[in-house]
Amino acid sequence: MANLTAAAQRFIDRRLRRGRNATPDKAWQLAAWGFYRRVPEVYFSAAYNGHAMARARLFAGRRADDGTIEPAPDDHPATEIVSQIAGGPDGQSKLLGAFGKHLTIAGEGWVVVRPNSEVRNPDVPEDGHDWLTLSVREVEQQNGKLSVQIDGEDIEIPAGDPDTLDPQAPVALRVWTADPERAIEADSPVRSSLGLLEELELLNAAVKAIARSRLTGRGILLVPKGVRFPTKPGQSDAEDDLIEMLMTVAETAIREPDSAAATIPIVLEVPSDSIASFKLITFESEFDELAIKLREEAIRRYATGLEMPAEILLGMGDINHWGAWQLTEEAISLGIEPKLATVAHALTLQWLRPLLQAERVPDWHRWLVWYDTAPLRVRSNRSQVALETWDRGLISDTAARRETGFDDADAPDTPPKRPKARTEPQDDDTSTPEVDLPVDETNSEPDTLPASLAYAPPIDPALLAAADGLIWAALSAAGEKLRRTPACPRSERARARELQPAQLHTILIIEQDEVDRWRLLDGAWARLPEVADRYGVDPDCLTAALDTYARELITAGVEHSYDLVPSALHPCTAAREAA
């Protein structure tokens, strides 16, 4: 790996010397950090992003012509440099987790890299580097100098021309989400909600005051007979005082919330001719219930302003596990990945490429630090479907092992014997075809599988070929559309390129409603009426049969096979024969 001296001279931030206008305004950022301490919803949203980013993985890559990121070879210098960022995977997890909070709250954070010969960190080798992640509170820019606070000590980061920098000086990297109006300023989801969070704090205080007021007394109970408070032992009637009694009860209720003073009303005796019976007067206000509703509305507005689905902050409610999975996908795509891209971009420009250039790597400008969010994504359990389709010979042994959590190393020494599949009877065979029942010994076909494999009478080969072509074209069009949907995340695109579009659904997870939402089969059957008319088949029946078959393949993740076309056409051909 290249010496840090040359690299450190390249990624010191030169903007530190551009005068007053080059110093970002930190006032709103300090206010945002204050709300992080005082408002639990702000803390939760920042912690959520931090925990999610901490699970991502950094790697060295190169952008391909189609826009995807191809991992660097294991022996490439970029791989070695990225693997040593923050001391390795554990340090990278902490770095990314910290930036999940920094970019959510202040929109900005700093990385300080120091040679370990200066730091003497026992967790870092002598020839390594100590990495720290700092907030804007710990960094000061003034008069062309940068000062950072580490363990209570102020350390100055010299700013100057790369040719005159101190080789042993620490290096500071600023990472921020640029404000669209003024790029040197940072931006964050909390920034646009500062006024709303002030309102939320006032409502929190109001609800707290309401709770305290209801603890300090349960009202006044008016009792007919003599206008006075019950006197204490040794107290004369002249000592009776309404205000003093109210304050005494309130102080007792606050000091001892479990005392009787906090749960029973104050008793006040009034002339019997003033009231007909006992009467309870409470001190509740119409604003009490309104304050709670306003607070709920403020929390909801803050949740909608975050870069994540509001349901994650507000709670999933009645959303099922598929809906929760979709929300998680949206949170990763719209909230987590942009922040990871911000950190990766900074490490690329200010760390990786300067080091590659110092090592004289010819195409140093083509390599970059990138991220993998596969550890954040949890695929649905398709093991049962995989076993059932494997039993019927529709998927390979490798696919079955993959979907059930095993790999080829777990393959048996002797290939397993599959149940016999249904076969068409010979012309001279009038017996019923042998059928091996599924494991649960039921005669009903699982509704998660594509078209039934039940015996179908012979069908015109030309019709079979035409239907096969229509199905393949429909799946191909659906596959092209799938590449542009959330069902095909970046982590799956490398595998997706290895498959034909008509097979892409076999490695992705697609729900039934997503077929219509993403319009995967729209326009797929435009030529079907012409084909149906050519072979004397009802066009509506043929459209319904092929559309149902294609949908079942897509949602079950099963590859299309020509052998299944007769079963798909059976409802239409049977109806034609009956007619």
C-alpha positions in Angstrom: 0.0 0.0 0.0 1.3 3.5 -0.7 2.7 5.7 2.0 0.1 7.8 3.6 2.3 10.9 3.3 1.7 11.3 -0.4 -2.0 10.6 0.0 -2.4 12.9 3.0 -1.0 15.8 0.9 -3.8 15.3 -1.6 -7.0 15.1 0.3 -6.6 18.0 2.8 -9.6 20.2 2.2 -8.3 23.4 0.5 -11.6 25.2 1.0 -10.4 26.0 4.5 -8.5 29.0 3.1 -11.2 30.7 1.1 -12.4 33.1 3.8 -15.5 33.7 5.7 -17.9 32.6 3.0 -16.3 29.2 2.8 -17.3 28.4 6.4 -20.7 26.7 6.6 -23.2 27.9 9.1 -23.4 25.5 12.0 -26.2 27.2 14.0 -29.0 25.1 12.7 -26.8 21.9 13.0 -26.3 22.6 16.7 -30.0 23.1 17.1 -30.7 19.8 15.3 -28.3 18.0 17.7 -30.3 19.5 20.6 -33.5 18.0 19.3 -31.7 14.7 18.9 -31.1 14.8 22.7 -34.6 16.0 23.7 -37.1 14.5 21.2 -37.3 10.7 21.1 -38.6 10.6 17.5 -35.5 12.4 16.3 -33.3 10.0 18.2 -35.2 7.0 16.8 -34.9 8.1 13.2 -31.2 8.7 13.5 -30.5 5.5 15.3 -32.5 3.5 12.7 -30.4 4.9 9.9 -27.2 4.3 11.9 -28.0 0.7 12.7 -29.0 0.0 9.1 -25.9 1.6 7.6 -23.7 -0.3 10.1 -24.8 -3.5 8.5 -23.7 -2.5 5.0 -20.4 -3.7 3.6 -17.8 -1.5 1.8 -15.9 -2.9 -1.2 -13.7 -1.7 -4.1 -15.4 -1.6 -7.4 -15.5 -0.3 -10.9 -18.5 1.1 -12.7 -19.4 -0.9 -15.8 -20.8 0.5 -19.0 -24.4 -0.4 -17.9 -24.0 1.5 -14.7 -23.6 -1.4 -12.4 -20.6 -1.7 -10.0 -18.3 -4.7 -10.6 -16.2 -5.8 -7.6 -12.4 -5.4 -8.0 -10.3 -8.5 -8.2 -8.9 -9.8 -4.9 -5.3 -9.0 -5.9 -6.0 -5.4 -7.1 -4.5 -2.5 -5.0 -8.0 -1.0 -4.7 -9.2 -4.1 -2.9 -6.4 -3.9 -0.4 -6.9 -0.1 0.3 -10.6 -0.4 0.8 -10.2 -3.4 3.1 -8.0 -1.3 5.4 -10.4 1.6 5.7 -11.1 2.2 9.4 -9.0 -0.8 10.2 -11.3 -3.4 8.5 -14.9 -4.6 8.6 -15.5 -3.9 12.3 -14.2 -0.4 12.1 -16.1 0.3 8.8 -19.3 -0.8 10.5 -18.8 1.7 13.3 -17.8 4.4 10.8 -21.0 3.8 8.7 -23.2 3.6 11.8 -21.9 6.9 13.0 -22.6 8.6 9.7 -26.1 7.2 9.7 -26.7 9.6 12.6 -24.6 12.5 11.4 -26.2 12.6 7.9 -29.7 12.3 9.4 -29.3 15.0 12.1 -26.7 17.6 10.9 -26.2 16.3 7.3 -22.5 16.4 8.0 -19.7 14.5 9.7 -15.9 14.4 9.7 -13.4 11.6 9.5 -9.9 12.1 11.1 -7.2 9.7 10.0 -4.0 9.7 12.1 -0.8 7.6 11.7 -0.7 5.2 14.5 2.9 6.1 15.2 1.5 9.4 16.6 -1.6 8.0 18.3 -0.2 4.8 19.8 -3.6 3.1 19.7 -3.1 -0.5 20.9 -5.9 -1.7 18.6 -4.1 -0.4 15.5 -0.8 -1.8 14.1 2.3 0.4 14.1 2.1 0.9 10.3 -1.6 1.4 10.3 -3.9 4.4 10.9 -6.3 5.4 13.6 -9.8 6.4 12.2 -12.2 8.6 14.1 -15.6 9.9 13.2 -16.5 13.4 14.6 -19.5 15.6 14.6 -19.7 19.2 13.7 -19.6 20.1 17.4 -16.0 18.7 17.5 -14.7 20.5 14.5 -13.8 24.2 14.3 -12.8 26.1 11.2 -11.3 29.6 11.7 -8.7 31.8 10.0 -7.7 29.1 7.5 -7.1 26.5 10.3 -9.0 23.4 11.3 -9.1 22.3 14.9 -10.7 19.0 16.0 -11.4 17.9 19.5 -10.3 14.3 20.3 -10.6 12.9 23.9 -10.9 16.5 25.2 -7.8 17.6 23.4 -7.7 20.2 20.6 -5.6 19.0 17.7 -4.9 21.3 14.8 -5.1 20.0 11.2 -2.6 22.1 9.1 -4.1 23.4 5.9 -1.7 24.3 3.1 -0.4 23.3 -0.3 0.1 19.5 -0.7 3.8 20.0 -1.4 4.4 21.6 2.0 2.2 19.6 4.4 3.6 17.9 7.4 3.8 14.1 6.5 3.0 13.1 10.0 0.0 15.5 10.5 -3.5 14.0 10.9 -5.9 14.3 8.0 -9.5 15.4 8.2 -12.1 14.4 5.6 -15.4 16.3 5.5 -18.4 14.2 4.5 -21.7 16.0 4.0 -25.0 16.0 2.0 -24.8 19.1 -0.1 -27.6 21.7 0.2 -29.2 22.1 -3.2 -29.2 25.9 -2.9 -25.6 26.4 -1.5 -23.5 23.3 -2.1 -20.9 24.1 0.7 -23.8 24.0 3.2 -25.0 20.7 4.6 -28.6 19.6 4.4 -30.6 16.9 6.3 -34.1 15.7 6.9 -34.1 17.3 10.4 -33.2 20.8 9.0 -36.5 21.3 7.3 -38.3 20.1 10.4 -36.7 22.4 12.9 -39.8 24.6 13.3 -42.0 21.6 13.5 -39.7 20.1 16.2 -40.0 23.3 18.2 -43.8 23.0 18.1 -43.5 19.3 19.1 -41.4 20.3 22.2 -44.1 22.9 23.2 -46.8 20.2 22.8 -44.7 17.7 24.8 -44.4 20.4 27.6 -48.2 21.0 27.4 -49.0 17.3 27.7 -46.6 17.0 30.6 -48.2 20.0 32.3 -51.6 18.4 31.7 -50.4 15.1 33.3 -49.0 17.0 36.3 -52.2 19.1 36.7 -54.3 16.0 36.9 -51.9 14.6 39.5 -52.0 17.7 41.6 -55.7 17.3 42.4 -58.8 15.7 41.2 -60.9 18.9 41.5 -63.1 20.3 44.3 -65.9 18.4 45.9 -68.7 20.8 47.0 -70.5 19.6 50.1 -73.6 21.3 51.5 -73.1 22.7 55.0 -70.9 25.5 56.2 -68.5 27.4 53.9 -65.2 26.2 55.2 -62.5 23.5 54.8 -62.4 20.7 57.3 -60.1 22.0 60.0 -57.0 20.2 61.2 -56.6 19.2 64.8 -55.6 22.3 66.7 -56.6 24.7 63.9 -59.3 27.3 64.5 -61.9 28.3 62.0 -60.0 31.6 61.4 -57.0 29.7 60.1 -59.0 28.2 57.2 -57.7 29.4 53.9 -58.7 28.2 50.4 -55.4 29.1 48.5 -53.3 27.6 51.2 -55.2 24.4 51.2 -55.0 24.1 47.4 -51.2 24.7 47.4 -50.7 22.2 50.2 -52.6 19.5 48.3 -50.8 20.3 45.0 -47.3 20.1 46.7 -48.2 16.8 48.3 -49.4 15.3 45.0 -46.2 16.3 43.2 -43.9 15.2 46.0 -45.8 12.0 46.6 -47.7 10.9 43.4 -49.0 7.8 45.1 -50.4 9.7 48.1 -54.2 10.2 48.6 -53.8 13.9 47.8 -53.0 13.0 44.2 -56.1 10.8 43.8 -59.0 12.4 45.7 -60.6 15.8 45.3 -60.4 18.7 47.9 -63.5 18.9 50.0 -65.2 22.3 50.4 -68.3 22.8 52.5 -70.8 25.4 51.2 -74.2 26.5 52.6 -76.8 23.9 52.0 -79.1 26.3 50.3 -76.4 27.0 47.6 -76.3 23.5 46.2 -78.9 20.8 46.2 -76.4 17.9 46.5 -72.7 17.0 46.2 -71.0 18.5 43.2 -67.5 17.8 41.7 -65.7 20.7 40.0 -62.7 19.7 37.9 -60.0 21.9 36.4 -59.8 20.2 33.0 -59.6 22.3 29.8 -60.8 21.7 26.3 -57.1 22.2 25.2 -56.1 19.0 27.1 -57.4 16.6 24.5 -56.5 19.0 21.7 -52.8 19.1 22.8 -52.6 15.3 22.6 -54.1 15.3 19.1 -51.8 18.1 18.0 -48.8 16.3 19.3 -49.7 13.1 17.3 -50.2 15.3 14.2 -46.8 16.9 14.7 -45.1 13.5 15.1 -46.8 12.3 11.9 -45.7 15.4 10.0 -42.1 14.8 11.1 -42.3 11.1 10.1 -43.4 12.1 6.6 -40.5 14.5 6.2 -37.9 11.8 6.8 -36.1 9.8 4.1 -37.9 6.6 5.1 -41.5 5.3 5.0 -43.4 7.0 7.8 -44.7 3.7 9.0 -41.3 2.8 10.3 -41.4 5.6 12.8 -45.1 5.5 13.5 -45.4 1.7 13.7 -46.4 -1.0 11.3 -49.9 -1.3 12.6 -51.9 -3.9 10.6 -49.3 -4.3 7.8 -48.5 -7.9 7.1 -45.0 -9.3 6.7 -45.0 -8.8 3.0 -46.0 -5.1 3.4 -43.3 -4.7 6.1 -40.7 -6.3 3.7 -41.8 -3.8 1.0 -41.4 -0.9 3.4 -38.0 -2.1 4.4 -37.0 -2.2 0.7 -38.2 1.3 0.3 -36.3 2.5 3.4 -33.1 1.0 2.1 -33.5 2.3 -1.4 -34.7 5.9 -0.5 -33.1 6.4 2.9 -30.1 4.2 3.5 -28.4 3.8 0.1 -28.2 7.6 -0.6 -26.4 8.1 2.6 -24.1 5.2 1.9 -23.4 6.7 -1.5 -22.4 10.0 0.1 -19.9 8.3 2.4 -18.6 6.1 -0.4 -18.2 9.1 -2.7 -16.1 11.0 -0.1 -13.9 8.0 0.6 -13.4 7.5 -3.2 -12.4 11.1 -3.9 -10.4 11.8 -0.8 -8.9 8.5 0.1 -8.9 5.6 -2.5 -8.1 7.5 -5.7 -5.3 9.6 -4.3 -3.7 6.4 -3.0 -4.1 4.6 -6.3 -2.6 7.6 -8.1 0.3 7.6 -5.7 0.9 3.9 -6.5 0.8 4.8 -10.2 -2.2 2.5 -11.0 -2.9 3.3 -14.7 -6.7 3.6 -14.4 -6.8 5.0 -10.9 -9.7 7.3 -11.7 -12.0 4.4 -12.7 -12.0 2.7 -9.3 -14.3 3.7 -6.4 -15.4 2.7 -2.9 -18.9 1.3 -3.1 -21.4 -0.5 -0.8 -23.3 -3.7 -0.6 -26.7 -3.7 1.2 -27.4 -7.4 0.8 -26.9 -8.0 4.6 -29.9 -5.6 5.2 -32.3 -7.4 2.9 -34.1 -10.5 4.1 -35.7 -12.6 1.4 -39.0 -14.4 2.0 -38.9 -18.1 2.8 -39.6 -20.0 -0.4 -38.2 -23.3 0.9 -41.6 -25.0 0.8 -42.3 -24.0 -2.7 -38.8 -25.0 -3.7 -39.2 -28.5 -2.3 -42.6 -29.0 -4.0 -41.3 -27.8 -7.4 -38.1 -29.9 -7.0 -40.4 -32.9 -6.3 -42.0 -32.3 -9.7 -38.7 -31.9 -11.5 -39.3 -28.2 -12.3 -36.1 -26.9 -10.6 -32.6 -28.2 -10.2 -30.9 -29.6 -7.1 -28.8 -26.5 -6.9 -31.8 -24.2 -6.9 -33.6 -26.3 -4.3 -30.5 -26.2 -2.0 -30.2 -22.4 -2.5 -33.8 -21.7 -1.6 -33.6 -23.9 1.5 -30.4 -22.3 2.8 -27.9 -24.9 1.8 -25.1 -24.9 -0.8 -23.5 -27.5 -3.1 -21.1 -28.5 -0.3 -24.2 -30.1 1.4 -25.1 -32.2 -1.7 -25.4 -36.0 -0.9 -22.9 -38.4 -2.3 -25.7 -40.3 -4.1 -28.2 -38.2 -6.0 -31.7 -38.4 -4.5 -34.5 -40.2 -6.3 -37.3 -37.9 -7.3 -40.9 -39.0 -7.4 -42.2 -40.0 -10.8 -43.8 -37.2 -12.7 -47.1 -37.6 -14.5 -46.7 -38.9 -18.1 -49.2 -39.0 -20.9 -50.6 -42.6 -21.5 -49.7 -44.5 -24.6 -52.4 -45.2 -27.2 -52.8 -48.8 -26.1 -52.7 -48.0 -22.4 -56.1 -47.4 -20.8 -54.9 -47.4 -17.2 -54.8 -44.3 -15.1 -51.3 -42.7 -15.1 -49.3 -43.3 -11.9 -49.1 -40.3 -9.7 -46.9 -39.9 -6.7 -48.7 -37.7 -4.1 -46.9 -34.8 -2.5 -45.5 -35.2 1.0 -48.7 -34.1 2.7 -50.6 -36.8 0.7 -53.2 -34.4 -0.6 -54.8 -34.6 -4.0 -55.1 -30.8 -4.3 -52.5 -28.8 -6.2 -50.6 -26.2 -4.2 -51.9 -22.8 -5.2 -48.3 -21.4 -5.2 -47.4 -23.6 -8.1 -47.8 -22.8 -11.8 -50.3 -24.6 -14.0 -51.3 -28.1 -13.0 -49.4 -31.0 -14.5 -52.5 -33.0 -14.9 -53.0 -35.2 -18.0 -54.3 -33.2 -21.0 -55.4 -34.6 -24.4 -53.1 -34.2 -27.4 -53.1 -30.6 -28.7 -52.2 -29.3 -32.2 -48.4 -28.9 -32.2 -48.7 -25.6 -34.0 -50.9 -24.2 -31.3 -48.5 -25.4 -28.7 -45.6 -23.7 -30.5 -47.5 -20.5 -30.9 -48.6 -20.5 -27.2 -45.0 -21.2 -26.1 -43.8 -18.3 -28.1 -46.4 -16.0 -26.7 -45.5 -17.1 -23.1 -41.8 -16.6 -23.7 -42.3 -13.2 -25.2 -44.5 -12.2 -22.2 -42.0 -13.4 -19.7 -39.2 -11.6 -21.6 -41.0 -8.3 -21.5 -41.8 -8.8 -17.9 -38.1 -9.5 -17.1 -37.0 -6.3 -18.8 -39.5 -4.4 -16.7 -38.4 -6.2 -13.5 -34.8 -4.9 -14.0 -36.2 -1.4 -13.3 -38.2 -2.2 -10.2 -37.3 -2.5 -6.5 -37.6 -6.3 -6.9 -34.2 -6.2 -8.6 -31.9 -4.4 -6.1 -28.3 -3.6 -7.0 -27.1 -6.7 -5.1 -29.0 -8.9 -7.5 -28.1 -7.2 -10.8 -24.9 -9.2 -11.3 -26.9 -12.4 -11.2 -29.6 -10.8 -13.3 -27.2 -10.2 -16.1 -26.4 -13.9 -16.3 -30.0 -14.8 -17.0 -32.3 -14.2 -20.0 -35.1 -11.7 -19.2 -37.7 -14.5 -19.4 -35.9 -16.2 -16.5 -35.3 -13.2 -14.3 -38.3 -13.9 -12.1 -36.8 -17.1 -10.9 -34.2 -15.3 -8.7 -36.5 -12.4 -7.5 -39.4 -12.1 -5.2 -42.6 -10.9 -6.8 -46.0 -10.7 -5.1 -49.2 -11.2 -7.0 -50.3 -7.5 -6.6 -46.9 -6.4 -7.9 -47.5 -8.0 -11.3 -50.2 -5.4 -11.9 -48.6 -2.6 -10.0 -45.4 -2.8 -12.1 -47.5 -3.7 -15.3 -45.3 -6.6 -16.0 -47.8 -8.3 -18.4 -49.3 -5.1 -19.9 -49.4 -5.5 -23.7 -48.1 -9.1 -23.5 -51.1 -10.6 -25.3 -51.7 -8.1 -28.1 -51.3 -10.7 -30.8 -53.2 -13.4 -28.9 -56.6 -12.9 -30.6 -55.0 -13.4 -34.0 -53.4 -16.7 -32.8 -56.6 -17.9 -31.2 -58.6 -17.2 -34.4 -56.0 -19.1 -36.5 -56.3 -22.3 -34.4 -60.0 -22.0 -33.6 -59.7 -21.3 -29.9 -61.8 -18.9 -27.9 -59.6 -15.7 -27.6 -60.9 -14.7 -24.1 -60.3 -18.2 -22.8 -56.8 -18.4 -24.3 -55.9 -14.9 -22.9 -57.1 -15.9 -19.4 -55.3 -19.2 -19.5 -51.9 -17.9 -20.6 -52.1 -14.8 -18.4 -52.9 -17.0 -15.4 -50.1 -19.4 -16.2 -47.6 -16.5 -16.7 -48.6 -14.9 -13.4 -48.2 -18.1 -11.5 -44.8 -18.7 -12.9 -43.7 -15.1 -12.0 -45.0 -15.2 -8.4 -43.8 -18.7 -7.7 -40.4 -18.1 -9.2 -40.6 -21.1 -11.5 -39.0 -21.2 -14.9 -41.2 -21.7 -18.0 -41.0 -25.1 -19.7 -42.5 -26.2 -23.0 -43.7 -29.4 -21.4 -46.1 -27.3 -19.2 -47.8 -25.6 -22.2 -50.4 -28.4 -22.7 -51.5 -28.1 -19.1 -51.8 -24.3 -19.5 -54.0 -24.7 -22.6 -56.1 -27.5 -21.3 -59.1 -25.4 -20.1 -59.5 -23.9 -23.6 -58.9 -27.0 -25.6 -61.2 -29.0 -23.3 -63.9 -26.4 -23.8 -63.5 -26.5 -27.6 -63.8 -30.3 -27.6 -66.9 -30.2 -25.4 -68.5 -27.8 -27.8 
